[in-house]
Each structure stands twice: as structure tokens, then as C-alpha cells.
Amino acid sequence: MVKFLDASDLHPESPENGAGGMRQNRCGSTCIQFSMSRQKDNGRSGADLAISVLDLVAMRPGEPAGNAIKRTVELARQVELWGYTRYWLAEHHSIAGLACSATAVLIGHVAGATERIRVGSGGVMLPNHAPLVVAEQFGTLEAMYPGRIDLGLGRAPGGDGYTMRALRRDLRQSGDDFPELLEELRTYLGAERPGQVVRAFPGQGSRVPITLLGSSVYSAQLAARLGLPFAFAAHFAPEYLLAAAELYRDRFQPSEELSEPYLMVGVQVIAAQTDAAALRLFTTPQQRFLRLIRNQAVELLPPVDSMEGLWTPMERAAVESRLGAAIVGSDATVQAGIEKLLSATGASELIVVTDTYDTVDRHESYRRVAGIAASLGEISKTLA
């Protein structure tokens, strides 16, 4: 049996979650601020940098879920034009303000509204589902949109204990059976094995690409052992990013899927004309995480001039620990932040999370990030 380290081996109060990243538990002042200065330079400066989107389908107060879903489709169409690699949708249950509970349904809707961009889950929380059902859902999506479907997998519940019970999960589950669930799922998506009794139709032989998601070292080790891509959720839990990235690279074993490590990093990014403008827009995700730690609805709220007076010192520390890897500012500031992140982690792909109240600001940020990524690629080619 393989012994996996978990976040609890490093810090007893840091349970792992999937890349979607909205948790209903509290994060106190013990959270450690993310610092890339701890990590050696891994030599990556932006050459062939892939950029993608993670969308939690955020709602505004009082609006129907259909409005948020329409904004998701509009954004997917735009980022496809701007050259983004993939568009991922999270899975969360019973969290007021998020319309991403039926992840597979949303993936089909977005894939049907776009032409080339890959569409997938960021991610499906596998312990919530029977592996056969996941294989059938994603096998069906792959049959409908060949070569465009991704299956990102996490091991967190995506909700609280009451929600776990409503999902018919065993409340005694700790996520330790995740490797077995994953192996069962891969059986249904891979080539049929001799003597295999249960098969997924559609699904069997589809080989839908799997990426493991996580916010601790656990899934990093598992992805490394299996030779799978790994996506770290630094957009809400940056503390273990550097440890997980290093562990993934050091322990990676080549597989049929990958000959070398492929690290993806989810990160909050807001790019605007000036640093001041971006920082003001950033108060929207700050308010969301403030409401999250207060166990309140997490709808998108309009930006404010200052967060002072809205949070206590302890709440501020908790929010800032969750958003410690965020890259916010003008094009120059964001480019410098991305370069630093790439140098620290050696990431091959950034999964960009941008939630602003105004749709125009959100689209403009993603457009600017696309331009920055292209510039980094040109700089790397010039230096090569």
C-alpha cells in the first residue's frame, strides 16, 4: 500500500479540497500567507504558456440562475476567440450564490455553444458520485463533442455535512478511498479488460483525459505516481502550492498519458488599466470570501472603495490567506506576477479565476491576460 502525505501531515487544520474551492468551514488567523520567495527558480518564463478559465457560475443577489449561466456561455465564447485552452466548471452543492451544482450539464451546454475550446470539470468531486455514472456522463459528453472534453477530479465534498448526507455520501468518508474510486473510474473509461463485467456505455474506451485537482500534497503525490496532470487550487488555498508543485515534479512517473509532469495552477487574476482600478475590482472576491467565512451567501457584490470597516482584523487575515496568491493590477503588474508564479512553480498552464461584479470588467480582464500570455511567449522566443 502506498502511504500518501496529506495536508494534515504538514498542518492539522488544512483539509484538501478540489479546485473549485468554496468551503463552508472557517479559516482562522493561523493560515500562512503564500510566499513564492521560498521556492527555487524552476526556469519557466512563459514559453508556450497555456491559459484557461475556471468558472464557478457566480450569481448576483436576487437574480435567477439562468442569468449567471448566460454569462458563463458569453465568457466561454469570448475566451475561445482569445486563444484560451480550456473552460472548466466547478462542482458545488447547496451554496447560495453559485450555480454550478450540475457540472456535467453545464459542460454540455458550454461545449454546445462553442466550437474549439476544451470544456471540462474543475472538478467533479468523485466521492459524491458512483464512478460508473461519472464515466457514463463524460463518455456521453465525449461522444457528443469528440476531443474537447476534460475530466478534472477532486476528493472534497463540495459542501457541508448536511449536503454530504443529502448526496447520500457516507459521513464517515475521509477521502482515503479516492485512489480506489479513481481506479474504478479509469477502468470504465479505458479499454475493456478481460473478464470485465460492468462497462460504461458510452464511456468504455473513450479515454477522456483525467486531471487530478487538489489544495494539498495528497493529490499531487497520487497524480505523480499515476503519471497524470495535476492542478493545484491556489486561487483559494495557496499555502501548499510550492510544496505540492515540488513533490509532483520530484515523484512524477511517466505513463501512457504523460511522459513528463504537467502542472496547472488555478489563480485569482484581475487585470485592469491601472493598479488602483484592479484593486477596487478585487474587493468583489474579497467580499465573497468574507461572506464565505461568515457562512453567508456568496453572491457577487459590487466593488467598494475600501474594505475597511467591512471586516474585523481576524476576518481580514482569513480572507487574505485564502487570496494570498492573487495577481491583481495593471498589465505590467499582472505580467510580473505571472512571471514570478511561473518561475516559482514551473507551471505549464494557468487556470485563471476572475470574478468581477460587472461583466465588462470580467471580459476585459480575461482579454488583458490573453495578451499578457502572448507577450510572455514572444519574450521567451526572443531570448531562446
VOPAGU-2260 file (C-alpha; in pm, 1 decimal, decimal comma):
REM VOPAGU-2260
SITE   aa  ch    i         X         Y         Z
SITE  MET   A    0       0,0       0,0       0,0
SITE  VAL   A    1     125,7     345,8     -89,3
SITE  LYS   A    2     135,6     593,1     201,0
SITE  PHE   A    3      25,0     939,3      93,3
SITE  LEU   A    4     106,7    1250,0     286,9
SITE  ASP   A    5    -187,5    1478,9     334,6
SITE  ALA   A    6    -213,8    1843,4     427,8
SITE  SER   A    7    -276,7    1728,7     783,5
SITE  ASP   A    8      76,8    1585,9     789,6
SITE  LEU   A    9     202,0    1940,6     745,7
SITE  HIS   A   10     -74,7    2140,2     910,0
SITE  PRO   A   11    -353,7    1974,2    1108,7
SITE  GLU   A   12    -626,3    2217,4    1002,8
SITE  SER   A   13    -594,4    2211,7     624,3
SITE  PRO   A   14    -827,8    1952,4     464,2
SITE  GLU   A   15    -786,4    1912,0      91,4
SITE  ASN   A   16   -1048,8    2035,2    -149,3
SITE  GLY   A   17   -1094,9    2029,4    -523,4
SITE  ALA   A   18   -1004,0    2314,1    -749,3
SITE  GLY   A   19   -1346,9    2475,3    -736,0
SITE  GLY   A   20   -1257,3    2583,3    -391,7
SITE  MET   A   21   -1555,2    2722,5    -197,5
SITE  ARG   A   22   -1559,0    2569,8     150,6
SITE  GLN   A   23   -1809,2    2629,5     425,6
SITE  ASN   A   24   -1561,3    2582,8     711,0
SITE  ARG   A   25   -1366,3    2864,6     872,1
SITE  CYS   A   26   -1004,9    2959,0     818,2
SITE  GLY   A   27    -858,2    3136,0    1118,8
SITE  SER   A   28    -556,7    3355,4    1170,3
SITE  THR   A   29    -325,0    3052,1    1168,5
SITE  CYS   A   30    -334,5    3041,4     787,8
SITE  ILE   A   31       7,8    3113,3     638,3
SITE  GLN   A   32      39,2    3380,3     371,3
SITE  PHE   A   33     161,2    3240,5      39,3
SITE  SER   A   34     517,8    3339,5     -42,1
SITE  MET   A   35     691,8    3246,2    -364,0
SITE  SER   A   36    1025,8    3361,4    -226,6
SITE  ARG   A   37    1058,0    3023,7     -54,0
SITE  GLN   A   38    1079,2    2835,9    -382,6
SITE  LYS   A   39    1378,2    2793,5    -608,0
SITE  ASP   A   40    1362,9    2923,0    -964,6
SITE  ASN   A   41    1226,1    2646,2   -1186,0
SITE  GLY   A   42    1328,6    2818,2   -1505,5
SITE  ARG   A   43     990,5    2872,8   -1668,0
SITE  SER   A   44     924,6    3221,7   -1800,6
SITE  GLY   A   45     618,5    3184,4   -2021,5
SITE  ALA   A   46     725,4    2985,2   -2326,6
SITE  ASP   A   47     420,3    2809,1   -2472,5
SITE  LEU   A   48     216,9    2908,2   -2165,9
SITE  ALA   A   49    -136,2    2775,8   -2182,1
SITE  ILE   A   50    -409,8    2977,2   -2015,3
SITE  SER   A   51    -752,9    2850,2   -1921,3
SITE  VAL   A   52   -1062,6    2951,9   -1724,7
SITE  LEU   A   53   -1224,8    2816,5   -1410,3
SITE  ASP   A   54   -1584,1    2932,0   -1364,3
SITE  LEU   A   55   -1795,8    2886,2   -1051,9
SITE  VAL   A   56   -2100,6    3036,8   -1230,3
SITE  ALA   A   57   -2144,5    3309,7    -972,2
SITE  MET   A   58   -2480,2    3475,6    -924,5
SITE  ARG   A   59   -2571,1    3828,8    -823,6
SITE  PRO   A   60   -2814,3    3887,1    -536,5
SITE  GLY   A   61   -3174,1    3820,8    -633,2
SITE  GLU   A   62   -3113,8    3706,9    -988,9
SITE  PRO   A   63   -3218,4    3371,6   -1137,7
SITE  ALA   A   64   -2953,3    3110,1   -1202,8
SITE  GLY   A   65   -3024,1    3136,1   -1575,1
SITE  ASN   A   66   -2863,7    3480,7   -1585,5
SITE  ALA   A   67   -2537,8    3350,1   -1440,4
SITE  ILE   A   68   -2538,8    3059,8   -1684,2
SITE  LYS   A   69   -2587,7    3300,3   -1975,5
SITE  ARG   A   70   -2283,1    3497,1   -1858,5
SITE  THR   A   71   -2087,0    3172,1   -1849,1
SITE  VAL   A   72   -2172,2    3098,9   -2211,9
SITE  GLU   A   73   -2085,9    3454,7   -2317,3
SITE  LEU   A   74   -1747,2    3433,5   -2146,2
SITE  ALA   A   75   -1670,8    3091,5   -2293,3
SITE  ARG   A   76   -1732,6    3225,1   -2642,8
SITE  GLN   A   77   -1509,0    3523,4   -2581,2
SITE  VAL   A   78   -1214,0    3336,6   -2432,7
SITE  GLU   A   79   -1230,4    3086,1   -2716,4
SITE  LEU   A   80   -1167,6    3376,7   -2953,9
SITE  TRP   A   81    -879,7    3498,5   -2734,1
SITE  GLY   A   82    -698,4    3165,7   -2750,4
SITE  TYR   A   83    -770,0    3011,9   -2411,4
SITE  THR   A   84    -704,8    2637,5   -2395,0
SITE  ARG   A   85    -991,6    2512,0   -2182,2
SITE  TYR   A   86   -1300,5    2624,4   -1992,8
SITE  TRP   A   87   -1359,8    2439,6   -1667,7
SITE  LEU   A   88   -1664,8    2444,4   -1444,3
SITE  ALA   A   89   -1662,6    2369,4   -1072,1
SITE  GLU   A   90   -1891,1    2147,7    -864,1
SITE  HIS   A   91   -2052,9    2290,6    -550,9
SITE  HIS   A   92   -2372,3    2193,4    -374,8
SITE  SER   A   93   -2610,5    2388,0    -152,1
SITE  ILE   A   94   -2402,7    2707,1    -163,1
SITE  ALA   A   95   -2623,4    3010,3    -222,5
SITE  GLY   A   96   -2473,5    3228,3    -493,5
SITE  LEU   A   97   -2317,9    2953,5    -707,4
SITE  ALA   A   98   -2499,8    2785,2    -997,7
SITE  CYS   A   99   -2250,8    2503,7   -1061,1
SITE  SER   A  100   -2410,7    2203,9    -891,2
SITE  ALA   A  101   -2489,7    2014,1   -1214,3
SITE  THR   A  102   -2139,3    2026,3   -1358,7
SITE  ALA   A  103   -2183,3    1774,4   -1640,6
SITE  VAL   A  104   -2497,7    1953,4   -1760,4
SITE  LEU   A  105   -2312,6    2286,2   -1769,0
SITE  ILE   A  106   -2022,1    2129,8   -1957,8
SITE  GLY   A  107   -2256,2    2005,1   -2228,2
SITE  HIS   A  108   -2424,1    2344,8   -2251,3
SITE  VAL   A  109   -2096,0    2533,7   -2284,1
SITE  ALA   A  110   -1946,6    2283,4   -2528,3
SITE  GLY   A  111   -2256,3    2312,8   -2744,7
SITE  ALA   A  112   -2225,4    2691,7   -2750,5
SITE  THR   A  113   -1856,5    2690,2   -2851,6
SITE  GLU   A  114   -1654,7    2531,1   -3131,0
SITE  ARG   A  115   -1295,6    2450,8   -3038,3
SITE  ILE   A  116   -1212,9    2525,6   -2676,5
SITE  ARG   A  117   -1184,9    2224,7   -2445,9
SITE  VAL   A  118   -1458,2    2212,8   -2181,0
SITE  GLY   A  119   -1445,1    2018,6   -1858,2
SITE  SER   A  120   -1480,4    1992,2   -1483,4
SITE  GLY   A  121   -1272,4    2174,2   -1229,2
SITE  GLY   A  122   -1369,0    1947,6   -1085,7
SITE  VAL   A  123   -1610,0    1665,2   -1030,1
SITE  MET   A  124   -1587,2    1566,2    -663,0
SITE  LEU   A  125   -1557,7    1192,4    -721,7
SITE  PRO   A  126   -1663,5    1072,8    -372,9
SITE  ASN   A  127   -2001,6    1239,5    -437,0
SITE  HIS   A  128   -2073,7    1009,7    -731,8
SITE  ALA   A  129   -2067,8     649,5    -843,1
SITE  PRO   A  130   -1766,8     613,1   -1076,1
SITE  LEU   A  131   -1985,0     435,1   -1331,9
SITE  VAL   A  132   -2221,3     733,0   -1350,2
SITE  VAL   A  133   -1930,6     975,0   -1397,5
SITE  ALA   A  134   -1789,7     752,9   -1674,3
SITE  GLU   A  135   -2125,9     740,5   -1848,5
SITE  GLN   A  136   -2179,1    1115,7   -1821,5
SITE  PHE   A  137   -1836,1    1208,6   -1952,1
SITE  GLY   A  138   -1837,9     928,4   -2206,6
SITE  THR   A  139   -2160,8    1075,5   -2340,7
SITE  LEU   A  140   -2009,0    1425,3   -2348,0
SITE  GLU   A  141   -1703,9    1291,3   -2532,7
SITE  ALA   A  142   -1932,1    1119,2   -2785,1
SITE  MET   A  143   -2113,0    1448,4   -2844,0
SITE  TYR   A  144   -1803,0    1669,8   -2853,1
SITE  PRO   A  145   -1511,7    1443,5   -2955,1
SITE  GLY   A  146   -1167,3    1553,6   -2841,4
SITE  ARG   A  147   -1296,0    1851,4   -2642,8
SITE  ILE   A  148   -1391,3    1711,4   -2300,7
SITE  ASP   A  149   -1174,8    1714,4   -1985,4
SITE  LEU   A  150   -1243,9    1536,3   -1657,9
SITE  GLY   A  151   -1089,3    1711,9   -1359,4
SITE  LEU   A  152   -1138,1    1518,8   -1036,5
SITE  GLY   A  153   -1126,6    1623,2    -671,9
SITE  ARG   A  154   -1191,6    1438,3    -348,6
SITE  ALA   A  155   -1366,8    1703,9    -137,0
SITE  PRO   A  156   -1741,9    1701,2     -66,5
SITE  GLY   A  157   -1812,5    2038,7    -228,9
SITE  GLY   A  158   -2043,3    2125,6      59,9
SITE  ASP   A  159   -2104,9    2072,0     433,4
SITE  GLY   A  160   -2204,0    1762,2     629,2
SITE  TYR   A  161   -2576,0    1809,3     571,0
SITE  THR   A  162   -2512,7    1834,3     198,2
SITE  MET   A  163   -2297,7    1521,1     207,8
SITE  ARG   A  164   -2588,0    1335,3     366,8
SITE  ALA   A  165   -2827,5    1467,4     102,2
SITE  LEU   A  166   -2587,7    1342,4    -165,3
SITE  ARG   A  167   -2606,8    1000,4       2,9
SITE  ARG   A  168   -2240,8    1011,9      98,6
SITE  ASP   A  169   -2124,3     813,1     397,5
SITE  LEU   A  170   -2035,8    1080,4     653,8
SITE  ARG   A  171   -1751,3     860,3     775,0
SITE  GLN   A  172   -1576,3     901,3     441,2
SITE  SER   A  173   -1245,8    1082,6     468,6
SITE  GLY   A  174   -1136,7    1073,5     105,1
SITE  ASP   A  175    -894,7     788,7     173,1
SITE  ASP   A  176   -1082,9     569,5     -76,2
SITE  PHE   A  177   -1024,1     821,0    -354,6
SITE  PRO   A  178    -747,8     613,3    -522,6
SITE  GLU   A  179    -982,0     311,8    -541,0
SITE  LEU   A  180   -1267,7     522,5    -680,0
SITE  LEU   A  181   -1029,7     670,0    -935,3
SITE  GLU   A  182    -906,8     327,6   -1043,8
SITE  GLU   A  183   -1266,2     210,3   -1088,7
SITE  LEU   A  184   -1347,6     517,5   -1296,2
SITE  ARG   A  185   -1039,2     469,7   -1516,5
SITE  THR   A  186   -1149,5     110,8   -1573,3
SITE  TYR   A  187   -1477,3     234,0   -1720,2
SITE  LEU   A  188   -1309,5     495,2   -1941,3
SITE  GLY   A  189   -1022,5     276,9   -2061,9
SITE  ALA   A  190   -1008,9     -22,3   -2290,8
SITE  GLU   A  191   -1229,8    -309,5   -2181,4
SITE  ARG   A  192   -1039,9    -559,0   -1968,0
SITE  PRO   A  193   -1068,0    -936,9   -1992,2
SITE  GLY   A  194   -1345,4   -1056,9   -1767,1
SITE  GLN   A  195   -1479,2    -706,7   -1701,4
SITE  VAL   A  196   -1845,4    -743,9   -1609,3
SITE  VAL   A  197   -1963,3    -383,0   -1568,0
SITE  ARG   A  198   -1896,7    -149,7   -1861,3
SITE  ALA   A  199   -1981,4     212,0   -1935,5
SITE  PHE   A  200   -2183,2     281,7   -2248,5
SITE  PRO   A  201   -2095,2     543,4   -2363,7
SITE  GLY   A  202   -1760,2     572,7   -2190,0
SITE  GLN   A  203   -1573,7     247,3   -2233,4
SITE  GLY   A  204   -1263,9     310,9   -2441,7
SITE  SER   A  205   -1326,2     686,7   -2461,8
SITE  ARG   A  206   -1011,9     766,2   -2262,3
SITE  VAL   A  207   -1145,8    1104,9   -2155,4
SITE  PRO   A  208    -837,5    1289,9   -2023,0
SITE  ILE   A  209    -823,3    1297,5   -1642,8
SITE  THR   A  210    -656,2    1566,3   -1431,7
SITE  LEU   A  211    -629,9    1537,7   -1055,5
SITE  LEU   A  212    -712,7    1851,5    -857,9
SITE  GLY   A  213    -611,9    1944,1    -507,8
SITE  SER   A  214    -515,4    2202,1    -249,0
SITE  SER   A  215    -264,8    1989,9     -57,2
SITE  VAL   A  216      13,3    1743,0    -129,5
SITE  TYR   A  217    -213,6    1435,7    -132,4
SITE  SER   A  218    -339,4    1456,2    -489,7
SITE  ALA   A  219      -1,0    1585,0    -604,7
SITE  GLN   A  220     154,2    1256,7    -495,0
SITE  LEU   A  221    -122,0    1047,8    -645,7
SITE  ALA   A  222    -102,4    1233,5    -978,2
SITE  ALA   A  223     274,4    1188,1    -979,8
SITE  ARG   A  224     252,0     815,2    -911,2
SITE  LEU   A  225      -8,0     762,0   -1184,0
SITE  GLY   A  226     158,5     993,3   -1435,6
SITE  LEU   A  227    -143,6    1224,2   -1462,3
SITE  PRO   A  228    -169,0    1603,5   -1493,3
SITE  PHE   A  229    -211,2    1787,7   -1164,4
SITE  ALA   A  230    -396,5    2113,6   -1099,6
SITE  PHE   A  231    -340,0    2300,0    -773,4
SITE  ALA   A  232    -612,3    2525,9    -632,1
SITE  ALA   A  233    -402,6    2829,2    -539,6
SITE  HIS   A  234    -699,5    3053,8    -614,5
SITE  PHE   A  235    -839,9    2977,9    -270,6
SITE  ALA   A  236    -577,5    2775,4     -79,7
SITE  PRO   A  237    -226,4    2885,6    -179,0
SITE  GLU   A  238     -45,4    2767,0     132,9
SITE  TYR   A  239      75,9    2432,8      -2,6
SITE  LEU   A  240     126,9    2530,5    -366,3
SITE  LEU   A  241     504,2    2523,5    -360,8
SITE  ALA   A  242     530,5    2201,0    -161,8
SITE  ALA   A  243     277,4    2028,6    -387,8
SITE  ALA   A  244     443,5    2153,0    -707,0
SITE  GLU   A  245     785,3    2032,2    -597,6
SITE  LEU   A  246     652,0    1697,1    -477,8
SITE  TYR   A  247     463,5    1642,0    -803,1
SITE  ARG   A  248     771,1    1708,8   -1016,4
SITE  ASP   A  249    1009,0    1509,2    -798,1
SITE  ARG   A  250     790,4    1198,3    -776,0
SITE  PHE   A  251     642,7    1201,0   -1124,7
SITE  GLN   A  252     643,9     866,1   -1303,8
SITE  PRO   A  253     593,9     866,4   -1683,9
SITE  SER   A  254     278,8     695,9   -1807,4
SITE  GLU   A  255      81,6     633,7   -2124,9
SITE  GLU   A  256     -84,5     969,1   -2064,7
SITE  LEU   A  257     224,6    1181,0   -1993,6
SITE  SER   A  258     597,8    1148,5   -2044,4
SITE  GLU   A  259     675,6    1440,4   -1812,0
SITE  PRO   A  260     493,6    1637,9   -1540,1
SITE  TYR   A  261     216,8    1875,0   -1640,5
SITE  LEU   A  262     134,1    2119,2   -1363,5
SITE  MET   A  263    -161,8    2353,6   -1379,4
SITE  VAL   A  264    -214,8    2629,2   -1123,2
SITE  GLY   A  265    -550,2    2786,3   -1050,2
SITE  VAL   A  266    -500,6    3150,7    -956,0
SITE  GLN   A  267    -715,5    3456,6    -898,6
SITE  VAL   A  268    -628,2    3726,1   -1154,1
SITE  ILE   A  269    -778,6    4068,4   -1213,5
SITE  ALA   A  270    -616,1    4287,3   -1478,7
SITE  ALA   A  271    -730,8    4642,2   -1544,6
SITE  GLN   A  272    -598,1    4968,0   -1686,0
SITE  THR   A  273    -433,9    5068,8   -1357,2
SITE  ASP   A  274    -336,2    4902,3   -1031,3
SITE  ALA   A  275    -589,2    5114,4    -846,0
SITE  ALA   A  276    -873,8    5013,6   -1077,4
SITE  ALA   A  277    -786,6    4644,1   -1046,0
SITE  LEU   A  278    -758,7    4661,7    -668,0
SITE  ARG   A  279   -1103,8    4817,3    -648,6
SITE  LEU   A  280   -1247,9    4535,8    -862,9
SITE  PHE   A  281   -1072,4    4288,8    -634,2
SITE  THR   A  282   -1299,1    4391,8    -346,9
SITE  THR   A  283   -1571,7    4178,5    -508,0
SITE  PRO   A  284   -1388,1    3846,1    -448,9
SITE  GLN   A  285   -1270,7    3978,9    -113,4
SITE  GLN   A  286   -1633,2    4034,3     -11,4
SITE  ARG   A  287   -1722,4    3687,1    -139,4
SITE  PHE   A  288   -1461,7    3517,9      78,4
SITE  LEU   A  289   -1559,3    3736,6     373,3
SITE  ARG   A  290   -1917,0    3616,4     336,5
SITE  LEU   A  291   -1793,9    3259,3     296,6
SITE  ILE   A  292   -1613,4    3256,2     630,6
SITE  ARG   A  293   -1925,6    3408,6     785,9
SITE  ASN   A  294   -2133,9    3122,8     636,7
SITE  GLN   A  295   -2335,1    3367,6     430,7
SITE  ALA   A  296   -2444,5    3355,4      66,9
SITE  VAL   A  297   -2153,8    3415,3    -169,7
SITE  GLU   A  298   -2318,4    3613,2    -449,1
SITE  LEU   A  299   -2116,8    3867,5    -642,4
SITE  LEU   A  300   -2136,2    4208,4    -475,3
SITE  PRO   A  301   -2043,7    4543,0    -633,0
SITE  PRO   A  302   -1688,6    4663,3    -565,1
SITE  VAL   A  303   -1625,7    4914,2    -288,4
SITE  ASP   A  304   -1364,8    5185,0    -245,5
SITE  SER   A  305   -1225,4    5021,4      67,8
SITE  MET   A  306   -1276,1    4705,4     271,6
SITE  GLU   A  307   -1202,1    4895,1     591,4
SITE  GLY   A  308   -1499,4    4878,2     821,5
SITE  LEU   A  309   -1638,7    4570,6     643,7
SITE  TRP   A  310   -1418,1    4314,6     815,7
SITE  THR   A  311   -1251,7    4260,9    1150,7
SITE  PRO   A  312    -872,9    4216,0    1172,1
SITE  MET   A  313    -918,0    3841,4    1213,0
SITE  GLU   A  314   -1153,8    3822,4     916,7
SITE  ARG   A  315    -913,7    4025,2     706,7
SITE  ALA   A  316    -632,4    3783,4     788,8
SITE  ALA   A  317    -851,8    3486,7     695,6
SITE  VAL   A  318    -958,2    3639,5     363,4
SITE  GLU   A  319    -605,3    3744,5     273,9
SITE  SER   A  320    -475,4    3395,4     349,4
SITE  ARG   A  321    -727,8    3250,0     103,7
SITE  LEU   A  322    -638,6    3505,9    -163,4
SITE  GLY   A  323    -265,8    3520,9     -95,1
SITE  ALA   A  324    -166,4    3408,1    -446,3
SITE  ALA   A  325    -395,2    3653,7    -628,3
SITE  ILE   A  326    -238,6    3859,2    -907,1
SITE  VAL   A  327    -411,6    4196,9    -929,8
SITE  GLY   A  328    -314,3    4513,7   -1114,4
SITE  SER   A  329    -228,2    4675,4   -1443,0
SITE  ASP   A  330     -90,7    4475,1   -1735,7
SITE  ALA   A  331     265,8    4534,3   -1616,2
SITE  THR   A  332     184,4    4430,5   -1260,3
SITE  VAL   A  333      -2,3    4118,6   -1371,9
SITE  GLN   A  334     274,3    4019,5   -1611,1
SITE  ALA   A  335     531,9    4048,9   -1333,6
SITE  GLY   A  336     310,0    3841,1   -1104,5
SITE  ILE   A  337     261,3    3569,1   -1364,4
SITE  GLU   A  338     634,5    3557,7   -1437,2
SITE  LYS   A  339     706,3    3518,5   -1066,1
SITE  LEU   A  340     447,6    3242,8   -1030,5
SITE  LEU   A  341     584,2    3052,9   -1329,5
SITE  SER   A  342     939,6    3086,7   -1205,0
SITE  ALA   A  343     840,3    2957,9    -861,0
SITE  THR   A  344     630,2    2661,9    -971,1
SITE  GLY   A  345     737,3    2566,4   -1323,1
SITE  ALA   A  346     368,0    2552,7   -1416,6
SITE  SER   A  347     278,2    2465,1   -1774,8
SITE  GLU   A  348     -69,3    2617,7   -1756,8
SITE  LEU   A  349    -256,2    2881,2   -1558,7
SITE  ILE   A  350    -623,5    2831,6   -1480,8
SITE  VAL   A  351    -745,6    3185,8   -1435,8
SITE  VAL   A  352   -1027,5    3267,8   -1193,8
SITE  THR   A  353   -1171,8    3615,9   -1242,8
SITE  ASP   A  354   -1494,7    3717,0   -1073,4
SITE  THR   A  355   -1595,0    4080,0   -1100,4
SITE  TYR   A  356   -1940,4    4223,4   -1049,1
SITE  ASP   A  357   -1957,9    4383,8   -1391,7
SITE  THR   A  358   -1939,0    4151,7   -1693,7
SITE  VAL   A  359   -1748,4    4411,9   -1896,2
SITE  ASP   A  360   -1472,5    4424,0   -1633,8
SITE  ARG   A  361   -1451,0    4045,3   -1627,4
SITE  HIS   A  362   -1420,4    4017,0   -2004,8
SITE  GLU   A  363   -1165,4    4297,1   -2015,6
SITE  SER   A  364    -951,2    4122,8   -1754,3
SITE  TYR   A  365    -951,8    3794,3   -1944,0
SITE  ARG   A  366    -868,4    3979,8   -2266,5
SITE  ARG   A  367    -573,4    4150,5   -2099,9
SITE  VAL   A  368    -445,5    3822,3   -1954,3
SITE  ALA   A  369    -456,8    3665,1   -2300,2
SITE  GLY   A  370    -243,6    3948,8   -2431,8
SITE  ILE   A  371      -0,1    3915,5   -2143,0
SITE  ALA   A  372      37,7    3541,5   -2203,4
SITE  ALA   A  373     107,1    3605,5   -2570,7
SITE  SER   A  374     367,6    3867,1   -2478,4
SITE  LEU   A  375     540,6    3626,8   -2242,0
SITE  GLY   A  376     558,7    3371,1   -2520,4
SITE  GLU   A  377     713,7    3622,5   -2759,0
SITE  ILE   A  378     969,4    3730,9   -2498,4
SITE  SER   A  379    1068,3    3367,9   -2441,6
SITE  LYS   A  380    1112,1    3306,7   -2813,6
SITE  THR   A  381    1330,5    3615,2   -2843,5
SITE  LEU   A  382    1553,2    3502,1   -2556,7
SITE  ALA   A  383    1579,6    3146,0   -2683,2
